Amino acid sequence: MTNTPATSCSYDLVITQADEGAECSVVRRGPANALAVTGGRSCDEGIRLAGLLFPICPRAHMAAGLSAMEAAAGVMLSSEQAAAREAAVLAEAAASSLWRAGFTWPQLMGLAPDPGLVRSGRQASDGILAALFSENWARPGGAEIVFRANDARAALNVLTECAEQLETASAEIVSAADRTFDQAFTVLPALGNQLLFADTAPDRISAEETPRSQARAAQTAGTLSDWFAAQAAATRALTGQLADALDRIAPAPAANFPSDATGTGMGIATTARGRLRHIIDLDHGRIARWTSTAPTDWNFALNGPAANYAAQLARDEFDRIAPWLIAALDPCSPCRIVPAGSAAHA
């Protein structure tokens, strides 16, 4: 069994081999809702906890939570505040994308990792955040913007250069993957369509967002290598969106957030793997309920994309190709591939 901290999750992709092919299911380990620990806390306390609970993409989780709180309270951010928060999250998403090129993808190819690419992207992302706000940015209603445009654009240039390196690395991966799979892996175009058009798990608010919005770029893909190329292109697109957000930022004060807010709101934020959704109930300024739906929740849901498309792999190809499928889905939580009946599930 996989041991995880009390607030983290891991996944097992469980394979049952049969004469007609593989049957796959997903076992999720960890709490059903890590955000339940925020119950009864103030908004400021809850946001700080969210950043600690989700260390892979903390800005996205905090931004989605902030937007949900503001929607519940009927608070509308100024265009400048909204652009500054968007820029902070996009910078994080772009830097997170570089992790795949620096560590995950080289590992699949048997190559040495490139920590320099990851480090440069992370430092540039932090530099953009530091250039936007004069204090802690993660506050309901926003924080005072003191925009240091030159610093922000210098950091953006570094992120853009890193994205270009990612595209170069992706070209190498495409070549290696094509040789490895002989252009035979064809399930991901359908995966892209499913992820693009299917809604997240239903909740009390009908307006839904689709995780893995970058799947749109892969709808015409024909092989697994094309999927990785599409993800590299999506990373480059993130830097373009970031540049647009920076153009819309100007110094601005924070909005007033009522201390006794009551209501229900939903917030959306961008991650490297797709869109993230948070839903929050506030009761007189306290968090009554807080839930989230992340791309990993959708990708590794019961009978979801990971299980459905792993089952399409040929039996004699499974061990070789399944790790690439998991990397394409890019879970933020650990995922193992294990046979049914193994010691892990005894």
C-alpha positions in Angstrom: 0.0 0.0 0.0 1.2 3.5 -0.8 1.8 5.6 2.4 0.8 9.2 2.0 0.4 12.2 4.4 -3.0 12.7 5.8 -3.9 15.4 3.3 -2.3 14.0 0.1 -3.5 11.4 -2.4 -1.9 8.7 -4.6 -3.4 6.4 -7.3 -2.9 2.9 -8.3 -3.8 2.0 -11.9 -4.9 -1.7 -11.4 -4.5 -4.0 -14.4 -6.5 -7.2 -14.8 -5.1 -9.1 -17.8 -7.6 -11.3 -19.8 -7.4 -13.1 -23.1 -9.4 -10.4 -24.8 -7.3 -7.6 -23.4 -6.7 -5.6 -20.2 -9.3 -4.4 -17.8 -8.3 -1.3 -15.7 -9.5 0.4 -12.6 -8.2 3.2 -10.5 -7.7 3.0 -6.7 -7.5 6.4 -5.0 -5.7 6.6 -1.6 -6.1 9.6 0.6 -8.8 11.9 2.0 -12.0 12.4 0.0 -11.8 16.2 0.6 -8.6 17.6 2.0 -10.2 21.0 2.2 -12.6 19.8 4.9 -10.0 20.9 7.5 -10.9 24.5 6.6 -14.4 24.2 8.1 -15.3 26.8 10.6 -12.2 28.9 9.8 -12.1 32.5 8.5 -11.4 33.2 4.9 -7.9 34.3 5.5 -7.1 31.2 7.5 -8.7 29.0 4.9 -6.7 30.5 2.0 -3.4 30.0 3.9 -4.3 26.3 4.6 -5.2 25.8 0.9 -1.7 26.9 -0.1 -0.2 24.4 2.3 -2.5 21.5 1.3 -1.7 21.7 -2.4 2.0 22.4 -2.7 2.2 21.4 -6.4 0.1 24.4 -7.7 -0.6 26.4 -4.6 -1.3 29.7 -6.4 -4.0 28.1 -8.6 -5.7 26.6 -5.6 -5.6 29.8 -3.6 -6.8 31.9 -6.6 -9.7 29.5 -7.2 -10.6 29.6 -3.5 -10.4 33.4 -3.5 -12.6 33.7 -6.5 -15.1 31.4 -4.9 -15.1 33.4 -1.7 -15.6 36.7 -3.6 -18.4 35.2 -5.7 -20.1 34.0 -2.5 -19.8 37.5 -1.0 -20.8 39.3 -4.2 -17.4 41.1 -4.5 -16.2 42.1 -7.9 -12.5 42.6 -8.5 -11.3 45.5 -10.6 -10.0 44.6 -14.0 -6.5 45.4 -12.8 -6.8 43.2 -9.7 -8.2 40.4 -11.9 -5.4 40.7 -14.4 -2.7 40.7 -11.6 -4.1 37.5 -10.1 -4.4 35.9 -13.5 -0.8 36.7 -14.2 0.4 35.2 -10.9 -1.5 31.9 -11.7 -0.4 31.8 -15.3 3.2 32.2 -14.3 2.9 29.3 -11.9 1.2 27.1 -14.6 4.0 27.9 -17.1 6.7 27.0 -14.6 4.9 23.8 -13.6 4.8 22.7 -17.2 8.6 22.9 -17.3 8.7 20.1 -14.7 7.6 17.6 -17.3 10.3 18.6 -19.7 13.0 18.8 -17.0 12.2 15.6 -15.1 9.2 13.5 -16.2 9.8 13.2 -19.9 13.6 12.7 -19.8 13.1 9.9 -17.3 10.7 8.1 -19.7 13.4 8.3 -22.4 16.2 7.1 -20.1 17.9 10.5 -20.2 19.4 12.7 -17.5 17.0 15.3 -16.0 17.4 19.0 -16.7 17.0 20.7 -13.3 18.3 24.0 -14.7 15.2 24.4 -16.9 12.9 23.8 -13.9 14.9 26.1 -11.7 14.9 28.9 -14.2 11.2 28.6 -14.7 10.5 28.6 -11.0 12.6 31.6 -10.3 11.0 33.5 -13.2 7.5 32.6 -11.9 8.4 33.9 -8.4 9.9 37.0 -9.9 6.6 37.8 -11.7 4.7 37.4 -8.5 7.1 39.7 -6.6 6.7 42.4 -9.3 2.9 42.5 -8.9 2.0 43.1 -5.3 3.4 45.1 -2.4 2.3 42.5 0.2 0.7 39.1 0.5 -1.4 38.6 -2.7 -3.7 35.8 -1.5 -6.4 37.9 0.3 -10.1 38.0 -0.4 -10.7 41.2 -2.4 -7.1 41.2 -3.7 -4.0 43.1 -2.5 -2.6 46.5 -3.3 -0.9 46.3 -6.7 2.5 48.1 -7.0 3.4 47.0 -10.5 7.1 46.8 -11.4 6.6 46.3 -15.1 10.3 46.1 -16.1 10.9 43.3 -13.5 7.8 41.5 -14.6 8.7 41.6 -18.3 12.3 40.5 -17.6 10.9 37.4 -15.8 8.4 36.8 -18.6 11.3 36.8 -21.1 13.0 34.1 -19.1 9.8 32.0 -19.0 9.3 32.4 -22.7 12.9 31.2 -23.3 12.2 28.2 -21.1 9.0 27.4 -23.1 11.1 27.5 -26.3 13.5 25.0 -24.7 10.5 22.9 -23.8 9.4 22.8 -27.5 12.9 21.7 -28.5 12.9 19.0 -25.9 9.4 18.0 -27.0 10.7 17.6 -30.6 13.3 15.1 -29.3 10.6 13.3 -27.4 8.3 13.1 -30.4 11.2 11.6 -32.4 12.0 9.0 -29.7 8.3 8.2 -29.1 7.6 7.7 -32.8 10.5 5.2 -33.0 9.4 3.5 -29.8 5.7 3.1 -30.7 6.0 2.9 -34.5 3.1 5.4 -34.9 0.8 2.8 -33.4 -0.6 4.6 -30.3 -3.9 6.1 -31.5 -6.1 6.4 -28.4 -5.2 9.9 -27.3 -7.2 11.8 -30.0 -10.3 10.3 -28.5 -9.0 11.0 -25.0 -8.5 14.7 -26.0 -12.1 14.9 -27.2 -13.5 13.3 -24.0 -11.5 15.5 -21.8 -12.5 18.6 -23.7 -16.2 18.1 -23.9 -17.0 16.2 -20.7 -18.0 18.2 -17.6 -16.4 17.9 -14.1 -18.2 15.9 -11.4 -21.7 17.5 -10.8 -22.2 19.7 -7.8 -24.7 22.1 -6.5 -23.8 24.8 -9.0 -24.7 24.0 -12.6 -22.1 26.1 -14.3 -19.2 23.6 -14.9 -15.7 23.9 -16.3 -13.8 21.2 -18.2 -10.4 20.2 -16.8 -7.6 19.7 -19.1 -8.7 22.5 -21.4 -5.4 22.1 -23.2 -6.8 18.9 -24.7 -8.3 21.1 -27.4 -4.8 21.4 -28.9 -4.6 17.7 -29.3 -7.9 16.9 -31.0 -6.2 16.2 -34.3 -3.3 14.3 -32.8 -2.7 10.8 -34.2 -0.1 9.4 -31.8 1.2 9.7 -28.3 4.1 11.8 -29.5 1.7 14.3 -31.0 0.0 14.6 -27.6 3.3 15.5 -25.9 4.0 18.0 -28.7 0.6 19.6 -28.1 1.3 19.9 -24.4 4.6 21.7 -25.3 2.6 24.1 -27.5 0.1 24.7 -24.7 3.0 25.7 -22.4 4.1 28.3 -25.0 0.5 29.5 -25.2 0.5 30.1 -21.4 3.4 32.5 -21.8 1.4 34.4 -24.5 -1.6 34.6 -22.1 0.7 35.8 -19.4 2.0 38.6 -21.6 -1.5 39.7 -22.3 -2.4 39.7 -18.6 0.7 41.9 -17.9 -0.5 44.4 -20.5 -3.7 44.8 -18.5 -2.1 45.5 -15.1 -1.8 48.9 -13.4 -1.5 50.0 -9.8 -4.8 49.5 -8.0 -6.1 49.2 -4.4 -7.7 46.0 -3.1 -11.5 45.6 -3.0 -13.4 45.7 0.3 -14.3 42.2 1.4 -17.1 41.9 4.1 -16.2 40.1 7.3 -19.7 38.6 7.6 -20.1 37.3 4.1 -22.7 34.5 3.6 -23.4 32.7 0.4 -22.1 30.1 -2.1 -19.6 30.8 -4.8 -17.5 29.0 -7.4 -13.9 29.9 -8.6 -11.9 28.7 -11.5 -8.1 28.9 -12.0 -5.6 27.6 -14.6 -3.0 24.9 -13.9 -0.5 23.2 -16.1 -2.8 20.2 -16.4 -6.1 22.1 -17.1 -8.7 24.1 -15.2 -9.3 23.8 -11.5 -12.6 24.4 -9.8 -13.4 25.3 -6.2 -16.8 25.7 -4.5 -17.2 27.4 -1.2 -20.1 28.0 1.2 -19.6 30.9 3.6 -21.6 31.4 6.8 -21.2 34.9 8.4 -17.6 35.1 7.3 -16.7 31.5 8.2 -16.1 28.6 5.8 -19.0 26.1 6.1 -18.0 23.9 3.2 -15.2 23.9 0.7 -14.7 21.4 -2.1 -12.5 21.3 -5.2 -12.3 19.4 -8.5 -8.8 19.2 -10.0 -7.8 17.8 -13.4 -6.3 14.8 -11.6 -9.7 14.1 -10.0 -11.2 13.8 -13.5 -8.4 12.0 -15.1 -8.2 9.3 -12.4 -11.9 9.1 -11.6 -13.7 5.8 -11.3 -14.1 4.6 -15.0 -12.5 7.8 -16.1 -9.9 8.5 -18.8 -6.9 6.8 -17.2 -8.8 3.5 -16.8 -10.7 3.7 -20.0 -7.7 4.4 -22.2 -5.3 2.1 -20.4 -7.7 -0.7 -21.2 -7.3 0.0 -24.9 -3.6 -0.8 -24.9 -2.7 -4.1 -26.5 -1.7 -6.7 -23.9 1.8 -7.2 -25.2 2.3 -3.4 -25.3 0.9 -2.4 -21.9 4.0 -2.5 -19.8 5.9 -0.4 -22.3 3.3 2.2 -23.1 1.3 2.6 -20.0 3.9 4.8 -18.2 3.8 7.2 -21.2 0.0 7.4 -20.9 0.2 8.3 -17.2 2.8 11.0 -18.1 0.5 12.4 -20.8 -2.3 12.7 -18.3 0.4 14.2 -16.0 -1.0 13.5 -12.5 0.1 15.8 -9.7 -0.2 12.9 -7.4 1.9 9.7 -7.5 0.5 6.9 -9.7 1.6 3.3 -9.8 0.8 0.7 -12.4 0.1 -2.6 -10.6 -1.4 -6.0 -11.6 -4.6 -7.1 -9.9 -4.0 -9.5 -7.1 -0.5 -8.2 -6.3 0.7 -7.8 -2.8 -0.2 -4.1 -2.9 -3.9 -5.1 -3.1 -3.9 -8.3 -1.2 
